Amino acid sequence: MSSPLDRYRLIEHLIVPDQATAYWRGYDLTLNREVLIRTLVADDERADALREASRSSAMIEDRRLIRVLDVIDVPATDTQPALIAVINEWVQGHTLAQIMESRHWQPLDVDQAVGIVWEVAQALHRAHELRIRHGRLLPTSVVMTDAAEVRIIGMSVDAVLLGAPHEDLIRSDVDALGGLLYFLLTGKSPF
């Protein structure tokens, strides 16, 4: 029996935030490119919110946001429950958390730190204009590409899968911007 996920080869299991969720680095065999695949058990109480968050974040046109490419309902098999799979583009680079760890938590130059946070703020502003929030922005959500571009993953989706720190998701995003700046300027996490 074929599955809608057959077009993807799973390369590396990245994280398992909880028993219903998994993140994979995968490869799209049809389009010959790497992707990020996040799965959630379809009968999980977050399923409808995940579908909606994925669809709404896919509406934002901003190069700094790592795009949602597809949302797939995967039927159950003998060995696995029904799943929802969210497919994102894969971006080569390092998260801000990885960058700071590689620097042994030494602060970035002020101009560099402000420049990164400015790029994130501009992308979030664009999303907020469409009434779409990130809701769970962390140093692991911001990727510096190999070409030194700022890219953000998890728009709305991470808040659904991992929980949002505030009911007011704009406040979450604004607080997170301050936290990112603090993290980059001090090497210490306020998160």
N, C-alpha and C positions, 0 to 999 in steps of 0.2 A: 504494500500500500504506500503510495507516495504521500509526501508531506509538503506543505508550503515552504518548509525550511530546507528542503532537499537542495535548493540552489545555493545554500551556504555550507561551507566547510568550517567546522569549529576548529580553531587553531590553539587557543590558550584560554583556560578558565581563569578569569581575572579575580573576581570576588564573589562571595555569597553573603549578601547583607542579612538574609534571614532564610528560613527553610522554604519559603515560597518564591524566592527571587534568586536569579543568577546573572552574572555579567560575563560575556565571552568576547574575545577578539576572534573575528571570523573572516571568511573570505567569500565574496560573492562570485560564484563560478560563472554566472551569466555576464556580469559587467566587468569581470577581472579586476576587482579592487577589494581592499580590506574594509571591514565594517566592524562596528561595535554592535553586539546583539545582547539585549537585556530581555530576560524572560520572567514572567510572573505566572504562577498557577492561575488558570482562568476562573476558578471558583473563589479566589481570594477576594476579600471585601474591597480591595483597592482596584479591582479590574476595570470597572467602568470609569473611574477617575483617571486611571492610566491611559485608557484609550482617548479620553477627552484631552488630557494634558499633552499627549503625543500629537494629536491632530492640531491643537491650537498652537503648539510651539513650531510646527511645520509651516505655519502661515507667515512667520516672521522672515522677512528678507533682509538679512544682515550677514555679511561675510564672517563676522566675528563669532557668530553662533554656529556651532556644529549641528548640521541639519539632521532632522529626522527624515529618513528615506522611505520608511514603510512601517505599518503596524499590521501584524499578521496574526490571525487566529489559527492556532495549530491544534488539530483534533487530537484527542487522547489515543494512545496506543496501548498494547498489552503491558508495556514497560514504563509508560510515562503518562501523567495526567494531561488534560487539555491545557494549553499554554497561550498566553499572549506574548508575542515577540515584538519588541520595538527595535528597529534597525536604524542605526545612526552611521553617518560617514565616519571613517577612521582618520585620525589626524596624527601624523608623525611629530613627535615632540616630547616635552616633559611638562608635567604639572608644576604649578608654583610650589607645591609641597616637595616634589622631587628636586627642584632647583635649589630650594633653601637647604634641604638635607645635604645635597652635594657640596654646598658652600659651608657646611658645618654650622649652619644657622647664623652665619654672618649677614648683617643687613645689606640690602642693596643700596646703591647710590640713590639719593632722594629723587633726582630727576627721572631715573629709570623706574623707581617704584611708583611715582606719581603718574608717569606715562602709561604704565600697565593698568593701573586702577582707572585712569581716565578712559582708556579703551573699553574696559569692562563696563564702566558707567554709561558710556555712549551706547553700547549695545543694549544694556538694560533699559535705558531711556526709550530706545526704539520699541522695545517689547512692551514697556509700560504704556506707550501711546496706543497700543492695540489691546490694552488691559490684560496683558499676559505677564506673568511674574516668573522668576526663577524659583524663589522660595527656599532654596537650600544651597546657596552659593558658598563654597568652601575653597581653600587652596588646591584641593584635588579637582575642582570644577573648572579651573582656568589652566589652559595648556598654552605654552609658548612653543610654537612650531619651530622646526629646523630652519625656517626662513624668518624667524623672529617676529611672527605674527601672533597676536593674542586671539585665542579661540576659547569659547565657553561651551561646556557640555552640560546637559541635564536640565535645560530650560523647562520648568514646570514638572517634568518627569521625576527629578530627584526628590522634590517636595512630596510627591505622591508615594514613591517607593521608600524613602528614608525618613519621611516626616518633616514637617516645617517647624522651625523654632517659635513662630508666632502665627496666630490666626491671620493677622494683617500681613499679607505676603509682600506688600511694598515695603513695610517696615523691615521685614526680614532682609530684603535686598539692600536697603539703605544701611542697615546695621552691618550687613556682610561686607559692603564696600569699605566701611570704616575698619572692619576687622582685617580685611585683606591689606589695607594700607599699613595698619599697625604691624601685621605679621611681616611684611616686606621691609619695614623700617627698623624693626627690633629683632627679628629672628625668633620671636616668641609668639605663640599662638594664643589669641583671645577666644578661640573657638572651643 
